[in-house]
Amino acid sequence: AAAVVSGGQHLGLIVDDVQDVQDLEVLPAEREVLASTDGLLTGVGRLGEEVVLVIDIPELVRQTLP
C-alpha cells in the first residue's frame, strides 16, 4: 500500500496480490532519458533478459491528479 498527498488531496494505492519479488540491479541511464520523463522514470534495470523501468509512483500520481 502507498499513500500520496498532492495539493491537499489524499490518494491511497493498494496491491491485491504480489506474485514475485526480486532484487533489481538498477543500471545508470543517460541523463537525457531520465530528464525527458518529467521525473516519472527514476532508473532502468535488467531482470535476466528483460529491461525494467523504475517508475516513481508518487510522482506519477501527483502528475495525474487534477
All heavy atoms as TSV, in Angstrom:
chain	resi	resn	atom	element	x	y	z
A	1	ALA	N	N	0.844	-1.180	0.000
A	1	ALA	CA	C	0.000	0.000	0.000
A	1	ALA	C	C	0.885	1.238	0.000
A	1	ALA	O	O	1.980	1.224	0.542
A	1	ALA	CB	C	-0.920	-0.012	1.201
A	2	ALA	N	N	0.412	2.286	-0.606
A	2	ALA	CA	C	1.130	3.548	-0.640
A	2	ALA	C	C	0.121	4.673	-0.519
A	2	ALA	O	O	-1.011	4.550	-0.963
A	2	ALA	CB	C	1.911	3.684	-1.941
A	3	ALA	N	N	0.537	5.747	0.100
A	3	ALA	CA	C	-0.328	6.918	0.219
A	3	ALA	C	C	0.421	8.117	-0.318
A	3	ALA	O	O	1.610	8.278	-0.082
A	3	ALA	CB	C	-0.725	7.142	1.668
A	4	VAL	N	N	-0.296	8.959	-1.036
A	4	VAL	CA	C	0.289	10.162	-1.609
A	4	VAL	C	C	-0.639	11.322	-1.287
A	4	VAL	O	O	-1.857	11.204	-1.392
A	4	VAL	CB	C	0.434	10.034	-3.142
A	4	VAL	CG1	C	0.973	11.310	-3.740
A	4	VAL	CG2	C	1.317	8.859	-3.494
A	5	VAL	N	N	-0.056	12.439	-0.865
A	5	VAL	CA	C	-0.814	13.667	-0.668
A	5	VAL	C	C	-0.325	14.665	-1.703
A	5	VAL	O	O	0.864	14.920	-1.809
A	5	VAL	CB	C	-0.624	14.239	0.756
A	5	VAL	CG1	C	-1.400	15.535	0.905
A	5	VAL	CG2	C	-1.036	13.232	1.806
A	6	SER	N	N	-1.253	15.198	-2.486
A	6	SER	CA	C	-0.897	16.156	-3.530
A	6	SER	C	C	-1.941	17.247	-3.571
A	6	SER	O	O	-3.121	16.962	-3.767
A	6	SER	CB	C	-0.818	15.446	-4.879
A	6	SER	OG	O	-0.534	16.362	-5.900
A	7	GLY	N	N	-1.517	18.464	-3.354
A	7	GLY	CA	C	-2.442	19.584	-3.406
A	7	GLY	C	C	-3.582	19.442	-2.419
A	7	GLY	O	O	-4.697	19.835	-2.702
A	8	GLY	N	N	-3.323	18.851	-1.263
A	8	GLY	CA	C	-4.358	18.666	-0.255
A	8	GLY	C	C	-5.224	17.446	-0.475
A	8	GLY	O	O	-6.071	17.126	0.348
A	9	GLN	N	N	-5.046	16.744	-1.585
A	9	GLN	CA	C	-5.809	15.530	-1.855
A	9	GLN	C	C	-5.015	14.320	-1.374
A	9	GLN	O	O	-3.801	14.255	-1.538
A	9	GLN	CB	C	-6.091	15.376	-3.341
A	9	GLN	CG	C	-7.013	16.434	-3.902
A	9	GLN	CD	C	-7.308	16.193	-5.374
A	9	GLN	OE1	O	-6.524	15.565	-6.084
A	9	GLN	NE2	N	-8.437	16.685	-5.837
A	10	HIS	N	N	-5.723	13.357	-0.804
A	10	HIS	CA	C	-5.102	12.119	-0.354
A	10	HIS	C	C	-5.492	11.006	-1.320
A	10	HIS	O	O	-6.646	10.899	-1.719
A	10	HIS	CB	C	-5.577	11.743	1.047
A	10	HIS	CG	C	-5.179	12.748	2.079
A	10	HIS	ND1	N	-4.045	12.587	2.839
A	10	HIS	CD2	C	-5.733	13.911	2.470
A	10	HIS	CE1	C	-3.928	13.616	3.651
A	10	HIS	NE2	N	-4.950	14.442	3.452
A	11	LEU	N	N	-4.531	10.206	-1.685
A	11	LEU	CA	C	-4.795	9.084	-2.568
A	11	LEU	C	C	-4.041	7.881	-2.038
A	11	LEU	O	O	-2.851	7.983	-1.724
A	11	LEU	CB	C	-4.332	9.388	-4.003
A	11	LEU	CG	C	-4.489	8.244	-4.998
A	11	LEU	CD1	C	-5.968	8.000	-5.282
A	11	LEU	CD2	C	-3.767	8.543	-6.275
A	12	GLY	N	N	-4.717	6.767	-1.937
A	12	GLY	CA	C	-4.082	5.534	-1.493
A	12	GLY	C	C	-4.069	4.511	-2.609
A	12	GLY	O	O	-5.002	4.418	-3.394
A	13	LEU	N	N	-3.003	3.770	-2.687
A	13	LEU	CA	C	-2.888	2.689	-3.659
A	13	LEU	C	C	-2.722	1.387	-2.888
A	13	LEU	O	O	-1.904	1.303	-1.980
A	13	LEU	CB	C	-1.670	2.905	-4.560
A	13	LEU	CG	C	-1.603	4.228	-5.316
A	13	LEU	CD1	C	-0.261	4.354	-6.018
A	13	LEU	CD2	C	-2.732	4.325	-6.297
A	14	ILE	N	N	-3.509	0.385	-3.261
A	14	ILE	CA	C	-3.440	-0.908	-2.588
A	14	ILE	C	C	-3.173	-1.984	-3.634
A	14	ILE	O	O	-3.774	-1.981	-4.706
A	14	ILE	CB	C	-4.751	-1.209	-1.844
A	14	ILE	CG1	C	-4.983	-0.157	-0.754
A	14	ILE	CG2	C	-4.725	-2.605	-1.248
A	14	ILE	CD1	C	-6.306	-0.289	-0.044
A	15	VAL	N	N	-2.290	-2.888	-3.306
A	15	VAL	CA	C	-1.973	-4.014	-4.185
A	15	VAL	C	C	-2.663	-5.255	-3.628
A	15	VAL	O	O	-2.509	-5.589	-2.454
A	15	VAL	CB	C	-0.445	-4.231	-4.254
A	15	VAL	CG1	C	-0.119	-5.453	-5.094
A	15	VAL	CG2	C	0.232	-2.988	-4.790
A	16	ASP	N	N	-3.448	-5.930	-4.459
A	16	ASP	CA	C	-4.166	-7.121	-4.019
A	16	ASP	C	C	-3.254	-8.328	-3.870
A	16	ASP	O	O	-3.420	-9.124	-2.960
A	16	ASP	CB	C	-5.269	-7.496	-5.014
A	16	ASP	CG	C	-6.435	-6.536	-4.983
A	16	ASP	OD1	O	-6.600	-5.842	-3.965
A	16	ASP	OD2	O	-7.172	-6.482	-5.972
A	17	ASP	N	N	-2.298	-8.462	-4.770
A	17	ASP	CA	C	-1.515	-9.695	-4.810
A	17	ASP	C	C	-0.121	-9.402	-5.356
A	17	ASP	O	O	0.020	-8.641	-6.311
A	17	ASP	CB	C	-2.218	-10.700	-5.727
A	17	ASP	CG	C	-1.571	-12.067	-5.720
A	17	ASP	OD1	O	-0.879	-12.402	-4.739
A	17	ASP	OD2	O	-1.764	-12.817	-6.696
A	18	VAL	N	N	0.862	-9.983	-4.729
A	18	VAL	CA	C	2.237	-9.911	-5.217
A	18	VAL	C	C	2.667	-11.330	-5.517
A	18	VAL	O	O	2.650	-12.189	-4.646
A	18	VAL	CB	C	3.174	-9.262	-4.177
A	18	VAL	CG1	C	4.612	-9.299	-4.660
A	18	VAL	CG2	C	2.736	-7.849	-3.861
A	19	GLN	N	N	3.035	-11.571	-6.749
A	19	GLN	CA	C	3.381	-12.925	-7.148
A	19	GLN	C	C	4.870	-13.199	-7.124
A	19	GLN	O	O	5.280	-14.318	-6.900
A	19	GLN	CB	C	2.828	-13.218	-8.538
A	19	GLN	CG	C	1.327	-13.188	-8.562
A	19	GLN	CD	C	0.783	-13.515	-9.929
A	19	GLN	OE1	O	1.506	-13.854	-10.855
A	19	GLN	NE2	N	-0.522	-13.424	-10.070
A	20	ASP	N	N	5.669	-12.172	-7.348
A	20	ASP	CA	C	7.099	-12.416	-7.447
A	20	ASP	C	C	7.840	-11.134	-7.088
A	20	ASP	O	O	7.611	-10.094	-7.689
A	20	ASP	CB	C	7.445	-12.841	-8.870
A	20	ASP	CG	C	8.852	-13.393	-8.992
A	20	ASP	OD1	O	9.495	-13.642	-7.965
A	20	ASP	OD2	O	9.310	-13.564	-10.136
A	21	VAL	N	N	8.713	-11.202	-6.108
A	21	VAL	CA	C	9.532	-10.062	-5.721
A	21	VAL	C	C	10.988	-10.459	-5.921
A	21	VAL	O	O	11.420	-11.501	-5.436
A	21	VAL	CB	C	9.297	-9.663	-4.247
A	21	VAL	CG1	C	10.221	-8.528	-3.844
A	21	VAL	CG2	C	7.844	-9.292	-4.027
A	22	GLN	N	N	11.711	-9.633	-6.655
A	22	GLN	CA	C	13.114	-9.927	-6.913
A	22	GLN	C	C	13.933	-8.667	-6.743
A	22	GLN	O	O	13.431	-7.561	-6.936
A	22	GLN	CB	C	13.294	-10.466	-8.327
A	22	GLN	CG	C	12.585	-11.778	-8.546
A	22	GLN	CD	C	13.004	-12.422	-9.843
A	22	GLN	OE1	O	14.023	-12.077	-10.431
A	22	GLN	NE2	N	12.225	-13.380	-10.296
A	23	ASP	N	N	15.192	-8.852	-6.364
A	23	ASP	CA	C	16.107	-7.723	-6.321
A	23	ASP	C	C	16.418	-7.308	-7.744
A	23	ASP	O	O	16.542	-8.141	-8.644
A	23	ASP	CB	C	17.413	-8.098	-5.612
A	23	ASP	CG	C	17.224	-8.293	-4.122
A	23	ASP	OD1	O	16.362	-7.598	-3.541
A	23	ASP	OD2	O	17.938	-9.116	-3.531
A	24	LEU	N	N	16.543	-6.010	-7.930
A	24	LEU	CA	C	16.797	-5.471	-9.258
A	24	LEU	C	C	18.015	-4.575	-9.192
A	24	LEU	O	O	18.069	-3.656	-8.392
A	24	LEU	CB	C	15.587	-4.655	-9.737
A	24	LEU	CG	C	15.729	-3.918	-11.045
A	24	LEU	CD1	C	15.848	-4.904	-12.198
A	24	LEU	CD2	C	14.547	-2.994	-11.247
A	25	GLU	N	N	18.991	-4.880	-10.009
A	25	GLU	CA	C	20.153	-4.009	-10.113
A	25	GLU	C	C	19.807	-2.896	-11.085
A	25	GLU	O	O	19.554	-3.126	-12.261
A	25	GLU	CB	C	21.367	-4.786	-10.631
A	25	GLU	CG	C	22.596	-3.917	-10.774
A	25	GLU	CD	C	23.775	-4.669	-11.371
A	25	GLU	OE1	O	23.751	-5.905	-11.409
A	25	GLU	OE2	O	24.710	-3.989	-11.807
A	26	VAL	N	N	19.736	-1.679	-10.563
A	26	VAL	CA	C	19.373	-0.544	-11.406
A	26	VAL	C	C	20.618	-0.060	-12.136
A	26	VAL	O	O	21.650	0.203	-11.534
A	26	VAL	CB	C	18.757	0.592	-10.567
A	26	VAL	CG1	C	18.444	1.779	-11.446
A	26	VAL	CG2	C	17.498	0.100	-9.874
A	27	LEU	N	N	20.507	0.027	-13.432
A	27	LEU	CA	C	21.619	0.462	-14.269
A	27	LEU	C	C	21.568	1.973	-14.442
A	27	LEU	O	O	20.492	2.559	-14.523
A	27	LEU	CB	C	21.520	-0.204	-15.647
A	27	LEU	CG	C	21.459	-1.728	-15.648
A	27	LEU	CD1	C	21.215	-2.234	-17.062
A	27	LEU	CD2	C	22.711	-2.324	-15.066
A	28	PRO	N	N	22.702	2.625	-14.501
A	28	PRO	CA	C	22.671	4.069	-14.745
A	28	PRO	C	C	22.120	4.347	-16.142
A	28	PRO	O	O	22.559	3.754	-17.110
A	28	PRO	CB	C	24.132	4.492	-14.630
A	28	PRO	CG	C	24.933	3.242	-14.697
A	28	PRO	CD	C	24.041	2.097	-14.336
A	29	ALA	N	N	21.124	5.188	-16.205
A	29	ALA	CA	C	20.552	5.555	-17.505
A	29	ALA	C	C	21.088	6.920	-17.894
A	29	ALA	O	O	21.547	7.676	-17.035
A	29	ALA	CB	C	19.029	5.592	-17.411
A	30	GLU	N	N	21.028	7.217	-19.149
A	30	GLU	CA	C	21.517	8.506	-19.615
A	30	GLU	C	C	20.652	9.619	-19.047
A	30	GLU	O	O	19.429	9.488	-18.966
A	30	GLU	CB	C	21.498	8.539	-21.140
A	30	GLU	CG	C	22.469	7.558	-21.759
A	30	GLU	CD	C	22.471	7.660	-23.262
A	30	GLU	OE1	O	22.179	8.748	-23.782
A	30	GLU	OE2	O	22.769	6.650	-23.897
A	31	ARG	N	N	21.282	10.727	-18.666
A	31	ARG	CA	C	20.554	11.837	-18.050
A	31	ARG	C	C	19.458	12.378	-18.950
A	31	ARG	O	O	18.395	12.758	-18.482
A	31	ARG	CB	C	21.523	12.958	-17.689
A	31	ARG	CG	C	22.414	12.587	-16.545
A	31	ARG	CD	C	23.368	13.713	-16.244
A	31	ARG	NE	N	24.392	13.216	-15.338
A	31	ARG	CZ	C	24.798	13.873	-14.278
A	31	ARG	NH1	N	24.306	15.060	-14.016
A	31	ARG	NH2	N	25.696	13.354	-13.485
A	32	GLU	N	N	19.693	12.416	-20.250
A	32	GLU	CA	C	18.685	12.939	-21.167
A	32	GLU	C	C	17.419	12.083	-21.135
A	32	GLU	O	O	16.313	12.602	-21.219
A	32	GLU	CB	C	19.218	13.007	-22.608
A	32	GLU	CG	C	20.438	13.888	-22.794
A	32	GLU	CD	C	21.744	13.165	-22.471
A	32	GLU	OE1	O	21.836	11.939	-22.662
A	32	GLU	OE2	O	22.667	13.847	-22.008
A	33	VAL	N	N	17.586	10.779	-21.030
A	33	VAL	CA	C	16.432	9.877	-20.994
A	33	VAL	C	C	15.629	10.129	-19.732
A	33	VAL	O	O	14.410	10.286	-19.769
A	33	VAL	CB	C	16.877	8.405	-21.081
A	33	VAL	CG1	C	15.698	7.479	-20.865
A	33	VAL	CG2	C	17.542	8.129	-22.424
A	34	LEU	N	N	16.286	10.170	-18.575
A	34	LEU	CA	C	15.583	10.383	-17.322
A	34	LEU	C	C	14.961	11.774	-17.277
A	34	LEU	O	O	13.840	11.942	-16.811
A	34	LEU	CB	C	16.524	10.181	-16.125
A	34	LEU	CG	C	17.040	8.757	-15.938
A	34	LEU	CD1	C	17.982	8.701	-14.753
A	34	LEU	CD2	C	15.906	7.771	-15.772
A	35	ALA	N	N	15.656	12.778	-17.781
A	35	ALA	CA	C	15.141	14.144	-17.769
A	35	ALA	C	C	13.907	14.281	-18.654
A	35	ALA	O	O	13.008	15.063	-18.356
A	35	ALA	CB	C	16.224	15.111	-18.213
A	36	SER	N	N	13.829	13.510	-19.705
A	36	SER	CA	C	12.703	13.625	-20.632
A	36	SER	C	C	11.438	12.967	-20.103
A	36	SER	O	O	10.389	13.060	-20.732
A	36	SER	CB	C	13.076	13.022	-21.988
A	36	SER	OG	O	13.191	11.617	-21.881
A	37	THR	N	N	11.495	12.327	-18.943
A	37	THR	CA	C	10.323	11.640	-18.401
A	37	THR	C	C	9.614	12.458	-17.337
A	37	THR	O	O	8.746	11.945	-16.644
A	37	THR	CB	C	10.713	10.267	-17.820
A	37	THR	OG1	O	11.569	10.467	-16.694
A	37	THR	CG2	C	11.371	9.386	-18.854
A	38	ASP	N	N	9.970	13.730	-17.172
A	38	ASP	CA	C	9.330	14.620	-16.192
A	38	ASP	C	C	9.366	14.055	-14.780
A	38	ASP	O	O	8.419	14.223	-14.022
A	38	ASP	CB	C	7.885	14.926	-16.594
A	38	ASP	CG	C	7.793	15.736	-17.862
A	38	ASP	OD1	O	8.700	16.551	-18.114
A	38	ASP	OD2	O	6.808	15.550	-18.612
A	39	GLY	N	N	10.426	13.352	-14.438
A	39	GLY	CA	C	10.569	12.817	-13.093
A	39	GLY	C	C	9.866	11.496	-12.854
A	39	GLY	O	O	9.916	10.946	-11.763
A	40	LEU	N	N	9.196	10.960	-13.866
A	40	LEU	CA	C	8.470	9.700	-13.692
A	40	LEU	C	C	9.376	8.483	-13.692
A	40	LEU	O	O	9.139	7.525	-12.979
A	40	LEU	CB	C	7.414	9.540	-14.785
A	40	LEU	CG	C	6.274	10.553	-14.764
A	40	LEU	CD1	C	5.353	10.330	-15.949
A	40	LEU	CD2	C	5.518	10.487	-13.468
A	41	LEU	N	N	10.407	8.515	-14.500
A	41	LEU	CA	C	11.324	7.386	-14.611
A	41	LEU	C	C	12.556	7.680	-13.766
A	41	LEU	O	O	13.214	8.698	-13.950
A	41	LEU	CB	C	11.721	7.180	-16.083
A	41	LEU	CG	C	12.611	5.995	-16.406
A	41	LEU	CD1	C	11.917	4.683	-16.048
A	41	LEU	CD2	C	12.990	6.011	-17.864
A	42	THR	N	N	12.843	6.796	-12.812
A	42	THR	CA	C	13.988	7.036	-11.924
A	42	THR	C	C	15.161	6.106	-12.208
A	42	THR	O	O	16.233	6.297	-11.643
A	42	THR	CB	C	13.582	6.888	-10.445
A	42	THR	OG1	O	13.106	5.560	-10.225
A	42	THR	CG2	C	12.508	7.899	-10.083
A	43	GLY	N	N	14.960	5.125	-13.062
A	43	GLY	CA	C	16.065	4.232	-13.378
A	43	GLY	C	C	15.667	3.181	-14.393
A	43	GLY	O	O	14.494	3.016	-14.716
A	44	VAL	N	N	16.665	2.485	-14.876
A	44	VAL	CA	C	16.488	1.388	-15.817
A	44	VAL	C	C	17.306	0.225	-15.293
A	44	VAL	O	O	18.442	0.406	-14.857
A	44	VAL	CB	C	16.979	1.786	-17.233
A	44	VAL	CG1	C	16.841	0.621	-18.197
A	44	VAL	CG2	C	16.239	3.007	-17.744
A	45	GLY	N	N	16.715	-0.962	-15.287
A	45	GLY	CA	C	17.437	-2.125	-14.779
A	45	GLY	C	C	17.209	-3.332	-15.657
A	45	GLY	O	O	16.455	-3.292	-16.626
A	46	ARG	N	N	17.888	-4.409	-15.315
A	46	ARG	CA	C	17.719	-5.676	-16.040
A	46	ARG	C	C	17.337	-6.762	-15.063
A	46	ARG	O	O	17.862	-6.839	-13.965
A	46	ARG	CB	C	19.016	-6.081	-16.727
A	46	ARG	CG	C	19.287	-5.339	-17.990
A	46	ARG	CD	C	20.177	-6.185	-18.911
A	46	ARG	NE	N	20.298	-5.536	-20.190
A	46	ARG	CZ	C	19.514	-5.807	-21.228
A	46	ARG	NH1	N	18.589	-6.710	-21.140
A	46	ARG	NH2	N	19.665	-5.165	-22.356
A	47	LEU	N	N	16.394	-7.569	-15.472
A	47	LEU	CA	C	15.986	-8.745	-14.721
A	47	LEU	C	C	16.088	-9.911	-15.688
A	47	LEU	O	O	15.202	-10.136	-16.504
A	47	LEU	CB	C	14.567	-8.559	-14.201
A	47	LEU	CG	C	14.042	-9.587	-13.223
A	47	LEU	CD1	C	14.949	-9.682	-11.995
A	47	LEU	CD2	C	12.640	-9.222	-12.798
A	48	GLY	N	N	17.233	-10.574	-15.654
A	48	GLY	CA	C	17.517	-11.581	-16.668
A	48	GLY	C	C	17.695	-10.900	-18.008
A	48	GLY	O	O	18.476	-9.974	-18.150
A	49	GLU	N	N	16.918	-11.315	-18.983
A	49	GLU	CA	C	16.976	-10.719	-20.318
A	49	GLU	C	C	16.029	-9.530	-20.467
A	49	GLU	O	O	16.071	-8.834	-21.469
A	49	GLU	CB	C	16.640	-11.776	-21.372
A	49	GLU	CG	C	17.669	-12.897	-21.458
A	49	GLU	CD	C	19.003	-12.385	-21.976
A	49	GLU	OE1	O	19.031	-11.591	-22.922
A	49	GLU	OE2	O	20.025	-12.799	-21.402
A	50	GLU	N	N	15.157	-9.307	-19.475
A	50	GLU	CA	C	14.155	-8.255	-19.553
A	50	GLU	C	C	14.704	-6.915	-19.082
A	50	GLU	O	O	15.481	-6.851	-18.136
A	50	GLU	CB	C	12.936	-8.612	-18.684
A	50	GLU	CG	C	12.253	-9.899	-19.087
A	50	GLU	CD	C	11.571	-9.807	-20.433
A	50	GLU	OE1	O	11.015	-8.736	-20.759
A	50	GLU	OE2	O	11.587	-10.812	-21.166
A	51	VAL	N	N	14.292	-5.846	-19.746
A	51	VAL	CA	C	14.606	-4.489	-19.315
A	51	VAL	C	C	13.437	-4.011	-18.467
A	51	VAL	O	O	12.276	-4.163	-18.846
A	51	VAL	CB	C	14.820	-3.549	-20.520
A	51	VAL	CG1	C	15.000	-2.117	-20.048
A	51	VAL	CG2	C	16.012	-4.009	-21.339
A	52	VAL	N	N	13.754	-3.450	-17.299
A	52	VAL	CA	C	12.734	-2.994	-16.360
A	52	VAL	C	C	12.894	-1.497	-16.148
A	52	VAL	O	O	13.999	-1.003	-15.934
A	52	VAL	CB	C	12.881	-3.729	-15.003
A	52	VAL	CG1	C	11.850	-3.246	-14.016
A	52	VAL	CG2	C	12.792	-5.229	-15.206
A	53	LEU	N	N	11.776	-0.767	-16.236
A	53	LEU	CA	C	11.775	0.665	-15.972
A	53	LEU	C	C	11.318	0.882	-14.535
A	53	LEU	O	O	10.321	0.325	-14.108
A	53	LEU	CB	C	10.831	1.395	-16.929
A	53	LEU	CG	C	11.099	1.203	-18.417
A	53	LEU	CD1	C	10.047	1.932	-19.235
A	53	LEU	CD2	C	12.488	1.664	-18.781
A	54	VAL	N	N	12.052	1.705	-13.792
A	54	VAL	CA	C	11.705	2.013	-12.411
A	54	VAL	C	C	10.935	3.328	-12.418
A	54	VAL	O	O	11.466	4.366	-12.811
A	54	VAL	CB	C	12.968	2.118	-11.529
A	54	VAL	CG1	C	12.591	2.408	-10.092
A	54	VAL	CG2	C	13.787	0.824	-11.625
A	55	ILE	N	N	9.665	3.260	-12.005
A	55	ILE	CA	C	8.770	4.413	-12.069
A	55	ILE	C	C	8.544	4.961	-10.668
A	55	ILE	O	O	8.330	4.205	-9.720
A	55	ILE	CB	C	7.427	4.014	-12.709
A	55	ILE	CG1	C	7.665	3.511	-14.129
A	55	ILE	CG2	C	6.438	5.166	-12.695
A	55	ILE	CD1	C	6.454	2.905	-14.782
A	56	ASP	N	N	8.585	6.276	-10.541
A	56	ASP	CA	C	8.296	6.963	-9.280
A	56	ASP	C	C	6.772	7.070	-9.154
A	56	ASP	O	O	6.154	7.961	-9.739
A	56	ASP	CB	C	8.950	8.343	-9.291
A	56	ASP	CG	C	8.792	9.094	-7.993
A	56	ASP	OD1	O	7.865	8.779	-7.215
A	56	ASP	OD2	O	9.586	10.016	-7.754
A	57	ILE	N	N	6.153	6.149	-8.411
A	57	ILE	CA	C	4.698	6.091	-8.303
A	57	ILE	C	C	4.114	7.359	-7.676
A	57	ILE	O	O	3.136	7.905	-8.204
A	57	ILE	CB	C	4.242	4.823	-7.551
A	57	ILE	CG1	C	4.675	3.573	-8.320
A	57	ILE	CG2	C	2.743	4.830	-7.310
A	57	ILE	CD1	C	4.089	3.442	-9.709
A	58	PRO	N	N	4.665	7.877	-6.555
A	58	PRO	CA	C	4.104	9.127	-6.026
A	58	PRO	C	C	4.139	10.274	-7.039
A	58	PRO	O	O	3.191	11.051	-7.134
A	58	PRO	CB	C	4.988	9.431	-4.809
A	58	PRO	CG	C	5.454	8.088	-4.361
A	58	PRO	CD	C	5.663	7.319	-5.644
A	59	GLU	N	N	5.199	10.366	-7.825
A	59	GLU	CA	C	5.275	11.419	-8.849
A	59	GLU	C	C	4.244	11.182	-9.943
A	59	GLU	O	O	3.615	12.130	-10.431
A	59	GLU	CB	C	6.677	11.497	-9.447
A	59	GLU	CG	C	6.863	12.601	-10.456
A	59	GLU	CD	C	6.618	13.997	-9.906
A	59	GLU	OE1	O	6.759	14.227	-8.688
A	59	GLU	OE2	O	6.264	14.881	-10.703
A	60	LEU	N	N	4.041	9.941	-10.327
A	60	LEU	CA	C	3.009	9.606	-11.322
A	60	LEU	C	C	1.639	10.053	-10.836
A	60	LEU	O	O	0.871	10.676	-11.581
A	60	LEU	CB	C	3.001	8.103	-11.595
A	60	LEU	CG	C	1.890	7.577	-12.488
A	60	LEU	CD1	C	2.015	8.114	-13.907
A	60	LEU	CD2	C	1.884	6.064	-12.475
A	61	VAL	N	N	1.337	9.790	-9.577
A	61	VAL	CA	C	0.048	10.194	-9.002
A	61	VAL	C	C	-0.065	11.711	-8.963
A	61	VAL	O	O	-1.094	12.273	-9.336
A	61	VAL	CB	C	-0.131	9.584	-7.604
A	61	VAL	CG1	C	-1.342	10.171	-6.897
A	61	VAL	CG2	C	-0.232	8.075	-7.698
A	62	ARG	N	N	0.995	12.394	-8.525
A	62	ARG	CA	C	0.963	13.865	-8.463
A	62	ARG	C	C	0.691	14.471	-9.833
A	62	ARG	O	O	-0.044	15.442	-9.952
A	62	ARG	CB	C	2.281	14.407	-7.908
A	62	ARG	CG	C	2.334	14.413	-6.392
A	62	ARG	CD	C	3.536	15.191	-5.901
A	62	ARG	NE	N	4.779	14.441	-5.979
A	62	ARG	CZ	C	5.134	13.464	-5.136
A	62	ARG	NH1	N	4.330	13.096	-4.173
A	62	ARG	NH2	N	6.279	12.844	-5.275
A	63	GLN	N	N	1.267	13.881	-10.864
A	63	GLN	CA	C	1.085	14.446	-12.204
A	63	GLN	C	C	-0.271	14.107	-12.805
A	63	GLN	O	O	-0.694	14.762	-13.749
A	63	GLN	CB	C	2.202	13.977	-13.133
A	63	GLN	CG	C	3.540	14.591	-12.808
A	63	GLN	CD	C	4.587	14.291	-13.850
A	63	GLN	OE1	O	4.294	14.069	-15.004
A	63	GLN	NE2	N	5.846	14.316	-13.436
A	64	THR	N	N	-0.959	13.103	-12.288
A	64	THR	CA	C	-2.247	12.722	-12.862
A	64	THR	C	C	-3.439	13.261	-12.080
A	64	THR	O	O	-4.532	13.323	-12.618
A	64	THR	CB	C	-2.376	11.192	-12.981
A	64	THR	OG1	O	-2.166	10.599	-11.711
A	64	THR	CG2	C	-1.386	10.641	-13.973
A	65	LEU	N	N	-3.220	13.687	-10.829
A	65	LEU	CA	C	-4.322	14.290	-10.078
A	65	LEU	C	C	-4.600	15.682	-10.613
A	65	LEU	O	O	-3.679	16.413	-10.957
A	65	LEU	CB	C	-3.966	14.385	-8.594
A	65	LEU	CG	C	-4.033	13.099	-7.779
A	65	LEU	CD1	C	-3.602	13.358	-6.353
A	65	LEU	CD2	C	-5.438	12.512	-7.799
A	66	PRO	N	N	-5.882	16.045	-10.670
A	66	PRO	CA	C	-6.207	17.391	-11.170
A	66	PRO	C	C	-5.749	18.476	-10.206
A	66	PRO	O	O	-5.578	18.316	-9.069
A	66	PRO	CB	C	-7.728	17.379	-11.297
A	66	PRO	CG	C	-8.206	16.201	-10.536
A	66	PRO	CD	C	-7.041	15.285	-10.359
